[in-house]
Amino acid sequence: MPLVEGIFAPRTRYRLAVAKGRFSGVRQKHVALVLASLGPQGLFELLDIVGGEKHALERSLESLSAQGLLDVVDTGNAPAQGQPSRLWSLTAKGYEALPAESPERVGRLSEGHRWMTAAFSAEHAVDVDDVLADGEFVAAIEWVARLDGDGRAYFFMFDPAVGPQPVESLFRALSAVGARCATGSTRAPQGPREFVNTLATAKRAGSRAAKLLADRRSASARPNPKPP
């Protein structure tokens, strides 16, 4: 039976926006968290992480820069993968506008949040930790817990504001280095009594549905009475 060994929040220093500019929508929030975690990034590097279409992302970055949330510096290079012509970074106003992290939410399960587990053996531990230590794939994680049990495992809870892409990217990255991953979304957490009552209600509903179906099949199987 796995035990929760440690619970961590990757963005403890950020607070809710009080400035007029703000990061709106799934992609902009993801971009903000990536820049906060990894520092200045080029367009192609951001595109690799957050996905989507190049020109749409560029327009979004320009919009955030016009709001004073992002800063951009020309590098003098021709734009290419691994050789950005411009580097984007958060301004002081951008750090203030980062999606809020609430310490009281760390370790809590809420309905509708996406989760992922990654279990791995000792021989894959270094590779798994290298992927996570890079920072790219954990920028959108709300909190993460180590699970102590047979082998090693991590449990990740994602900020719902950033959409499905961060989950999918982390799933692929950890699967590629030997982790056994699973993902899904949370239902409403319940206490044990409520949970048992829910199961009993579902069982009764299932029994009623099965009886109705059996009655209908029985009725349809009866021969029609012959006319006099």
N, C-alpha and C positions, 0 to 999 in steps of 0.2 A: 504494500500500500504506500504510494508515494507521499512524502511529507514536504510541505512548503519550507524550503531552506532559507530563501531570502527573496524579498520583494523590492524592486527598484523602480524609480521613475527617472527616465533619461533626461528630463528637462526641468530641473528643480529651480532654476534661477529666473524663469520667465513668468510674467504676470499679464493680466488682462489689459487690453488696449484702453487707453484713456484719450488717445489722440484722435483727430478727426479721420485720418486715413486708416483703412483697415484691410485685412486680407479676407476676401470674400470668395466663397466657392471652394470646392474640393481641391482643385489644382493649386490655387494661390496659397492655400493653407499648407499644402504639402511642400510647395516651393519654400515657403517661409521656414518650415521646420528643418528642411534639408540644409538651407543656408545657415541656420542657427547651429546645426550639428556639425557641418563639414567646413564652414567658412566659405570664402569667395569661390564661385563656380562659373565656368563658361556655359554658353547656351547648349552645346552638344552634351556636356556632362549632365546638366539638369535634365535634358531631354531623355537621356538614358535612364535616369532615376524616376522621373515623374510620368514619362510616356506622353503620348499624344502627338499632335502635329506641330512641326517646327515653327511655322509662321504664327500660329495661334499662341504658342508659348512666348514667342518674342514680343507679340503685341501685349500680352499679359504683363511681361516684365517691364515694358516701356510704361504701361499704365501705373504700375506700382512705383516706378521711379518718379513719375510725374506727381504722385501723391506724397513723395518724400520718404517712402518706406524702404526703397532700395537705392543703392549707389552703384554706379557703373564706371569702370575705368578701362580706357583703351590700352591694349597691350602692344599695339604696333604689328601684331602678327596677322597673317591672312587666316580667315576663319577655316578651321579644320578640326577634326576629332583629335583631342589631346593637345591642341594648339589654339586655344581660344583667342579671338580677336578682342573680346571684351570680357571682363570679369564682373559678375554681379555679386553684391554683398548687402547685408542688412545695415541700414542706418540706425542711429540711436532711436529714432522714432519707430523704425521697423521692429526693433527689439521690444519696445513698449507695446506694440500692436500684435505680438505673437499670440497665437491661441493659448488661452489660460491653462495652466496646469494646477489642479487643486490637490494638494497633498492628502486631503481627506478622502480622495477618490482612489488612491493607490491601494490595490488589493481588493477593491470592490467590484462586484459583477453587476452590470445593469443590462436591462433588456435591450436587444438590438445591437449590441456591440460585437464586433468581429474578434474572434480569438484564433490562436494557432498554437499547437504544441509541436515540439521538435525533440525526439528521443534519439540518443546516439550512444554508441559504445566508446570505450576509452580510446580505441585506435583512431576514432574520428574526432575526438574532443578538440585537438589543436586546430584542425581545419575549421570546425564549427565556430570556435571562439575567434579565430582570425576573421571570419566573415562578419561576425557581430562587432568585433572591436573596430572595424573599419569605420563604423558610424553611418554609412550610407543607408543601410537597410533598417536601422532602428530609429531613424529620425521621426517616424510617424507613430511609434509605439507609445501608448499611454502609460503602461507599466509592464514589467516582466518579472517573473518569479522562477527561481531554480527549484526543481522538484527532486527531492532526495529519495532514491529507491533503487530498483535494479537498474544499473547503468546510470546515465545522466539524462536529464531532460530539462527543457525550458518551457514555460507557459507565457505566451505573449497576449496582451490585451491591447487592441488598437483604438485610437481616437476615431470615432465614427465620422468626424468631419472630413477626413482625408480620403474616404472612398475605398474601393477594393484593391487598387493597384499596389499599395505597399504590402498588403498581405500576400498577394500573388508573387511579387518580386522576392520577398523573404522566403516564401515556400520554395520557389525554384532554386534560389541560392543555397539554402541549407540542404535541400534534397540532392543537389549536385555534389555535395561533399560527404554524403553518406548518412544524413539524418533521416529518420522516419517521421514524416510530418503529417499532420491532420489539421483541418481548419473548419470553421463553422461560425455560427452566431449564437448569442446567448438568448435564452428565454427568461422570463421573469423568475428571479431567485425566490425560493420558498423555504419556510421552516419545515421540519419533519412532519408535523401534524397536518399542515396544509398540503404537503406533498402527497401524503397517504390518502387524504380526502380527495385530492385531484385524481389519483389513480383509481380510487373506488368509483368516482363519478364517471370516469372514462370507461371503466369496465362495465358499469350498468348501462351506459349509453350504447356500448358495443353489443351487449347482450340483446338490448331492445332492437337494435338495427338488424342483428342476425335473425331474430325471431320474425320481424316484419318481412325480411327477405324470404325466409323459409315459408311463411304463410302465403306470400305471393306466388312462389314457385309451386306450392301445393295446389293453390287455386287454379293456376294456369294449366296444371297437369290433369285436372278433373275433366272427364268427358262431358261435352255439352249434352244436355237432355234432348232426346229425340222429340220432334213435334208429334202431337197426337194424330 
